Amino acid sequence: MSRLRESVVLPRLAVTLGDPRGIGPEVVAKALADSRVREVCELHVVGPAGLSSVNESIGEWRPGSGLRQAGLLSGLAIERAVDLVRADKVHGIVTAPIDKLALQQGGYDYPGHTEMLGALTGARVAMMLASTRSDGPALRVVLATTHLPLRDVPRAVTRDAIIQAATITRRGLDDWYGIEDPKIALCALNPHAGDGGRFGHEDDEVLAPAARECGIAGPLPADTVFVRALSGEFDAVIAPYHDIGMTAIKVASFGSAVNVTLGLPFPRTSPDHGTALDIAGRGIANPASMIAAILECARIATRLSRLAPIHE
């Protein structure tokens, strides 16, 4: 019979193992053994039975089972984690990397975690990569569009997409990071922000009016806006498409950055890397970003004061 724990000292987080063929199970196992993690949260591992101290089994993985089964188990773990947080059994979710093709083959037609979590919760979400540096200001990059072919980006970078990203970012920085009235910049789509139309008209005709409407700076050229953010001028930068934002954050702090899904009714984080199928099973995967993701999720959950009640 379920019982209600009246007070919880540490946040409890659901941790999904991601694609069982990748390094997810390994970096989760290493995170479980890390004293910094144990000091700030309790972990409830969701994944196939027998892997990385699984607390919540969503099926069985047999090595060599193939792409479809790997994707199915990845998707089932995400669904179960969302069910757990909705049932007040955990305070947030940390996800290990998935293979997007496998996810699709497994029956989940989503480009990635962000889109799937948005669909499961009905929330308008934004993908933010965040890095806290010991030698300077944090760099936070939010994507206005996520997983799209480059040829589709100009049509997708609309007024509404920019305003939605800015609105979600402003609210997330305030609620989850305690930054009141955050300074947000919009990265330009074209070289030199279009250079007055010489290199494209989107920045003048779409991005600039949207930036003015939602009260953010820009569009500012990509070759300077991230440097300015790293100097502390901006609390976050909205990038118009996936690779320009991801490249900036990974060059600045690969291996220690954290993916944060803004807009959800609960905190969700993940490491800044993929499944690394080429090194899986060799015991050499670096858990630093997974540990950072867990610590960040625990920090946000604590800030949101979602630590009681918990149902068991």
N, C-alpha and C positions, 0 to 999 in steps of 0.2 A: 504494500500500500504506500502511496506517495506521502511524503511528509514535507512540511514547510520549514525550512531553516530560516529563523528569524533574523539572523545577522551573518554576514559573510565578511571576513577580513580581507580576502583577496578576490579579485575578479576571476571568474571561471570562463575560459575561452574554448570554443570548439575549434579544433585544428584538423582540416582535411588533408589527406595524404597526397592528393593530386593524382597524376598518372602513375600507376604502380610500376611502370617500366622505367620511370625517370628517377631523379635524385630526391624527390619529395620524401619518401620514407626514410632515407638516410639523413637528410638535414633536419627532419622532425625528430628523429631519434637522438641526434646530437644536441638539439635544442632542449629536449627533455632532460638531458644530463647536465645542462648548464646551470650553474648556481644563480646567475643573474635572473634567469627565467623563474626558477623555483621560488625566489624571494618575492616576486611581484604578482604571481598569478598561479591558478590551477589550470591544467590543460586536460581537455576531454577530446581524445583523438578519434576521428571518424574515418573509417576506411575499410579495406578488405581485411578479413580475419587473419591474424598471424603476423601482421606487419606493424612494426614500430609501436608496440604497446597499445594496440587498438582498444578503446573503451566501448566504441559503438560500431558494430560490424554492419556493413551494407552489402555483404556478399563475400565471395571467395575469389581470390586471384591465383591462377596457376601460371607460372612463368611460361611464356610462349603462347598464351591464350590469344594474343593478337590485338589489332587496333580497335576493333569494335568493342571487345570486352573491356579493354582499358578505358575507353571513352565512356562506356556505360557506367562503370564503377566510379569514375571521376564525377559524372553528373549526379549519380545517386548520393554521393557523399556531400555535394553542395546542397542538394535538396534537404538531406537529413540535418545538416548544420543549420539551415534556415528554420526548419521545424523546431529545432532545439532552442534557438533564441526566441522564437515566437512563443514557445511554451514556458519561457522564463527559466529554462534549465541552464542556460549559459548567457553571458553578458555581451559577447562579441564573437567574431569569426576570423580566423586566420587560415588562409588557403595556400597550400603548396601548389607548385606549377602544374598546369594541365597542357595536354597536346590538343590544339584547337581542331585539327583534322580528326583526331580520335574522338573528341567530344561529338563532333558532327556525325561520325560513323556510328557512334553509340546511341544516336537518336535525339541528340540535343542540338537544335539548329540555332546556336548562338555563336557569335564571333569570339567570345571569351567570357571570363568571370563577370566583368562589369555589366555587360548586357544581360547575362543570365540572372544576376542578382537583382537588377532593375526590374526584369520581367516577373520574377518570383515575388517581389515585394510591392510591385506597382509604383515604385518610387522613381522620380527623375534623378538620375545619378550622373556623376562626373568622375573620371579617372584622374587622380592626382598622384604624382610621384614626388615624394618628399625626402629631403636629405638634411640631417642636422650635422653640421661640421663643427669640430672642436676649435677650428682656427678662424671661424667667421660666421656670418649670418647663414641661416638655413636657406636652401633653394627649394621652392615648391613650384611644380609645373603641372598645370591642369590642361587636359586635352579637350578642345572644342569638338573634335571628331575623333573617332577611335580607329577601329580596324576597317579601313577602306582602301581599295586600290588608289594609287596616286591620281589616276586620271579622273576619279570621281570626286576628289577633294574640293575643287573650286565650286561645284554645284552644292556641296554639303556645307560649306562655310557660309552660312546664311546669317542674317540679322538675328533670327530667333535662336540659332545655335549658340551664337556668341553671348547673347543676353542670358540665355539659360545657364551657360557655363559660368558666367560672371555672378549670377544670382546664387547658384549653388555654392560657388567658391566663397563668396562673401559670408554666407550663412555658416558654412563649415568652418572657416577660419575663426569666426566669432564663437560659435558653440563648442567646437572641439579643440580649439587651440587658444582660446581666450584673447584673440586679437580683435579689438574693437576698431571699427572703421578701417579695415585693412587696405593697404595700398596695392592695387592690382594693375598689371600692365597686359596689354594685348600684343602678342608677337605678330608681325606682318606676315602675309602670305607670300608676297613676291620679293625678289631682291631689292634692297633699299626702299622697302615699302612702296614699290611700284615706280619710284622716281618720277612722280608727277604724271604717271600714265605711260611712261616710256617702256616699263617692264610689266604692264598689266594694269587694269583699271579696278580690280576688286578691292584693293586697299582704300582707294579714295571713295568708291561708290558704295561699298558694303561694310567693310571693317571700321572705317573712321566714323560713320554715322552711328553704328551700333555701339562703339566705344563711348561716344559722347552721350548717347542715350542712357547707358547704364553707369556712367560716371567712372570709367577707368581710363588709364593712359594708353595712348597708341592710336593706330598700330605703329609699333616701333620695329626697326629692322632686326632680323634674327641675329645678325652678327654682333649686335651690341646689347640687346635687351637682357639676355641671360647674364652677361657680365655685370650689368647694372644691378640686377637682382642679387647677384652674389656679393655685391658691395653693400647691400642692405637698403637699396633705394626702393625695392618692391618686396612685398610679402609673398606674392605669387605672380606667376606669368601664365597667361592663357595662350596655349600654342594652337595654331589652326589645324594642324594634322599630326598624326601619330609620330612619325620618325623625327620631325624637327624638335618635338618636345622630349621624346625618349632619348635622343642622342645627347641633348644638352645635359640631362640629369645623369646619364650613365658616364659621360666623360667626366663630369664633376665628381661623381661618387659611386661608381659601380661597385656592387658588393656590399654597400651599406645603406643604399636608398630603400625606401619602402613605398609600395603601392597602396594608396588609401582610396577607398570608394566613398566619395562624398555624396550626401543626399539620402543615404539609407537611414532607417530608423534605429540602427545599431552600428557600432564600429566594425568595419571589415578591412583587414590589411593583408598584404602578401609580400613575398620577397621580390626583388627587382630583376630576377633572372628566370629563365625557362626551365624546361625539363632536363636539359643536358643529357640526352640519351647516350651520347658518346662516352660519358664517364660513369654512367649509372652502374652500381654494383661493384665498383672498384674501391670504395671506401675513402675517396679523396675529395669528395664534395665539400665546399666551404659553407658552413652553416651561418655565417655572419649576417647575411641579409634576412634569413628566416628568424634568427634571434632578434634582430632589430624590428622585424614586423610584429613579433609577439610582444616585445616590450612596448611598442607604439600602441598596439591594440589595447593592452592592459592600461596604459596611461590614459587613453581616451575614455575607456570604460569607467575608470576611476573618476575622471573629471565629470562624466555625465551622471555620477552618483547612482549608477544602475546596479549597485552591489547587493540589494536586498529588495524583495525576497527572492530566494532561489527554490525551485521545486526539485525534489529528488525522488 
